[in-house]
Amino acid sequence: MNAPATTAQITQLQRAARQAEVVNALQKVVPSHALLWQPEDTVPYECDGLTAYRERPLVVVLPETEDQVAGVLKACHALQVPVVARGAGTGLSGGAMPNAMGVTLSLAKFNRILRIDPRSRTAVVQAGVRNLAISEAAAPHGLYYAPDPSSQIACTIGGNVAENSGGVHCLKYGLTVHNVLQVRGFTVQGEPVTFGSTALDSPGIDLLPLIIGSEGMLAVTTEVTVKLVPKPQLARCIMASFDDVRKAGDAVAAVIAAGIIPAGLEMMDKPMTAAVEDFVHAGYDLDAAAILLCESDGTPEEVEEEIGRMSDVLRSAGATAITVSRDEAQRLRFWSGRKNAFPASGRISPDYMCMDSTIPRKRLADILQAIADMEVKYGLRCLNVFHAGDGNLHPLILFDANDADQLHRCEQFGADILETSVAMGGTVTGEHGVGVEKLNSMCVQFSPEENEQMFAVKRAFDAHGLLNPGKVIPTLQRCAEYGRMLVRGGRLAHPDLPRF
Ligand SMILES: Cc1cc2nc3c(=O)[nH]c(=O)nc-3n(C[C@H](O)[C@H](O)[C@H](O)COP(=O)(O)OP(=O)(O)OC[C@H]3O[C@@H](n4cnc5c(N)ncnc54)[C@H](O)[C@@H]3O)c2cc1C
């Protein structure tokens, strides 16, 4: 007689049965080569850029047409199967992490640029088109797409829309939300839906800003109309050195206070410049406690005038050295260092966790000091790179994910940074979204009533919670278990959080 099956075996059998049911349904709407479900085929999809958290999806589907996307969503809705949309998987908050009993819907084959219209300065592209590919296609017309995440060589416009992504030039040109006119896609029921319009304003309640930054929870995007901007005649970049991070932080506030909106205003601390310089040889000042990169773009006259004004402000704020890029090659070298900050960190540590929070600009020096104290408290190193002009922090905590204790300390370190940012008047996200990474921190940022409003929006689009479930909005129970809950009036229910 056979031994009775264990719980694990029963779960595996149930999973296999569900998988067969889902594959069977999807085979009716997409060709068989568009379906993956064998472990060796689905493993590459088990995480995004937040590699510490992994889950294998039941099935991966790679539709090629809008009809197929609609068919996949309809089939999944009928079976009540969760669906997680996926672009390039470069997200850093676990947003595209699969659901163990769900379908990962990859937009990888939606990679066509449909139209570049230089007269209206717009581009219509499919959701899986890479961010940089849009600017490359627009370049012959003297145009480009302004939001430039450091991952732009790989990340997709569909992912950018879902995360409301930013980049080093967003201080002047705005985030994704400021550069997208229209998003087309499908609801969880597989019905076509359009948000925004190609005109400056759209009739009715404007749902476009709602879909941008909604992390794949409200609809699946298949097509995006973006604004293009003229390539500036000239751009030059200042590298300013400081012997004290506090002075560098204050210099950022001084530049903005002087009424200047640089094309980019970034900051790196000494450990970060050392890691980057070793990797890309950008020409950074390795003696500086922090460096600022400040860019000016426009006509040659505008650039000359602005570079002069910025240099004056930076000198008055205590810059110990100022180098202005002498040509385009040097400017690009300055930026290549900044844009390679994450891979450079990956070279010196088995793993890193990139945090993403925002604080008021004037608190930059305070948060750097708080992070330095946390390095001692949690026994882990942290490198700092900031979109300083936006007050958007990217502390990179170095750890080894194979060491459970280090992972635990890293998570606590990260949560501490986010909660300290909130306490300083900031937010737990800047541009990387909430995903699974920051669910607990959302309990600190929002009251249960505010989180419930977000659930209400989610339910209006997706009554059964099938699109990217378990992400972004924490349940009341989760916040209670986490033991930190914002109560009405902005006070934290947990007593031992730092207040600033
Ligand atoms: C080295 C590195 C540097 C980075 N630098 C930046 C930076 O400077 N600025 C910045 O903002 N981010 C940055 N990121 C984060 C990341 O690249 C962005 O969040 C990016 O927008 C994710 O795009 P993706 O195509 O990889 O999306 P994915 O990671 O595949 O998905 C991200 C989220 O979008 C949803 N999604 C994806 N496609 C769709 C769709 N078609 N319809 C509906 N939902 C969808 C997913 O469900 C998920 O919730 C960086 C990441 C790395 C690894």
The ligand as a Tripos MOL2 file, in Angstrom:
@<TRIPOS>MOLECULE
LIG
   53    58     1     0     0
SMALL
NO_CHARGES

@<TRIPOS>ATOM
      1 C1         20.8980   49.5430  -12.3860 C.3       1 LIG1
      2 C2         19.5090   50.1110  -12.1940 C.ar      1 LIG1
      3 C3         19.3490   51.4810  -12.2080 C.ar      1 LIG1
      4 C4         18.0770   52.0310  -12.0370 C.ar      1 LIG1
      5 N1         17.9360   53.3960  -12.0840 N.ar      1 LIG1
      6 C5         16.7090   53.9320  -11.9740 C.ar      1 LIG1
      7 C6         16.5490   55.3550  -12.0470 C.ar      1 LIG1
      8 O1         17.4960   56.1130  -12.2320 O.2       1 LIG1
      9 N2         15.2940   55.8420  -11.9120 N.ar      1 LIG1
     10 C7         14.2210   55.0420  -11.7260 C.ar      1 LIG1
     11 O2         13.1050   55.5440  -11.6130 O.2       1 LIG1
     12 N3         14.3440   53.7000  -11.6480 N.ar      1 LIG1
     13 C8         15.5630   53.1250  -11.7650 C.ar      1 LIG1
     14 N4         15.6990   51.7660  -11.6930 N.ar      1 LIG1
     15 C9         14.5090   50.9250  -11.4330 C.3       1 LIG1
     16 C10        13.8010   50.3670  -12.6840 C.3       1 LIG1
     17 O3         14.6710   50.3220  -13.7940 O.3       1 LIG1
     18 C11        12.5470   51.1670  -13.0230 C.3       1 LIG1
     19 O4         11.6010   51.0190  -11.9800 O.3       1 LIG1
     20 C12        11.8880   50.7660  -14.3460 C.3       1 LIG1
     21 O5         10.8300   51.6360  -14.6540 O.3       1 LIG1
     22 C13        11.3440   49.3480  -14.3650 C.3       1 LIG1
     23 O6         11.0300   49.0220  -15.7060 O.3       1 LIG1
     24 P1         10.9300   47.5040  -16.1690 P.3       1 LIG1
     25 O7         10.5340   47.4810  -17.5870 O.co2     1 LIG1
     26 O8         12.1750   46.7770  -15.8440 O.co2     1 LIG1
     27 O9          9.7290   47.0010  -15.2550 O.3       1 LIG1
     28 P2          9.5950   45.6980  -14.3750 P.3       1 LIG1
     29 O10        10.6730   45.6370  -13.3530 O.co2     1 LIG1
     30 O11         9.4220   44.5140  -15.2400 O.co2     1 LIG1
     31 O12         8.2060   45.9880  -13.6440 O.3       1 LIG1
     32 C14         8.1050   47.0470  -12.7290 C.3       1 LIG1
     33 C15         6.6420   47.2130  -12.3150 C.3       1 LIG1
     34 O13         5.8900   47.6250  -13.4410 O.3       1 LIG1
     35 C16         4.8280   46.7240  -13.7140 C.3       1 LIG1
     36 N5          4.7360   46.6600  -15.1780 N.ar      1 LIG1
     37 C17         5.7560   46.4660  -16.0570 C.ar      1 LIG1
     38 N6          5.2790   46.5310  -17.3120 N.ar      1 LIG1
     39 C18         3.9590   46.7790  -17.2220 C.ar      1 LIG1
     40 C19         2.9090   46.9440  -18.1730 C.ar      1 LIG1
     41 N7          3.1470   46.8760  -19.4740 N.pl3     1 LIG1
     42 N8          1.6550   47.1680  -17.7140 N.ar      1 LIG1
     43 C20         1.3960   47.2410  -16.4030 C.ar      1 LIG1
     44 N9          2.3490   47.0900  -15.4560 N.ar      1 LIG1
     45 C21         3.6070   46.8640  -15.8630 C.ar      1 LIG1
     46 C22         5.2440   45.4260  -13.0450 C.3       1 LIG1
     47 O14         4.1160   44.6430  -12.7010 O.3       1 LIG1
     48 C23         5.9820   45.9260  -11.8350 C.3       1 LIG1
     49 O15         5.0720   46.2580  -10.8110 O.3       1 LIG1
     50 C24        16.9510   51.1830  -11.8350 C.ar      1 LIG1
     51 C25        17.1300   49.7980  -11.8300 C.ar      1 LIG1
     52 C26        18.3910   49.2680  -11.9980 C.ar      1 LIG1
     53 C27        18.5440   47.7740  -11.9910 C.3       1 LIG1
@<TRIPOS>BOND
     1     1     2 1
     2     2     3 ar
     3     2    52 ar
     4     3     4 ar
     5     4     5 ar
     6     4    50 ar
     7     5     6 ar
     8     6     7 ar
     9     6    13 1
    10     7     8 2
    11     7     9 ar
    12     9    10 ar
    13    10    11 2
    14    10    12 ar
    15    12    13 ar
    16    13    14 ar
    17    14    15 1
    18    14    50 ar
    19    15    16 1
    20    16    17 1
    21    16    18 1
    22    18    19 1
    23    18    20 1
    24    20    21 1
    25    20    22 1
    26    22    23 1
    27    23    24 1
    28    24    25 2
    29    24    26 1
    30    24    27 1
    31    27    28 1
    32    28    29 2
    33    28    30 1
    34    28    31 1
    35    31    32 1
    36    32    33 1
    37    33    34 1
    38    33    48 1
    39    34    35 1
    40    35    36 1
    41    35    46 1
    42    36    37 ar
    43    36    45 ar
    44    37    38 ar
    45    38    39 ar
    46    39    40 ar
    47    39    45 ar
    48    40    41 1
    49    40    42 ar
    50    42    43 ar
    51    43    44 ar
    52    44    45 ar
    53    46    47 1
    54    46    48 1
    55    48    49 1
    56    50    51 ar
    57    51    52 ar
    58    52    53 1
@<TRIPOS>SUBSTRUCTURE
     1 LIG1         1 GROUP 0 **** ****
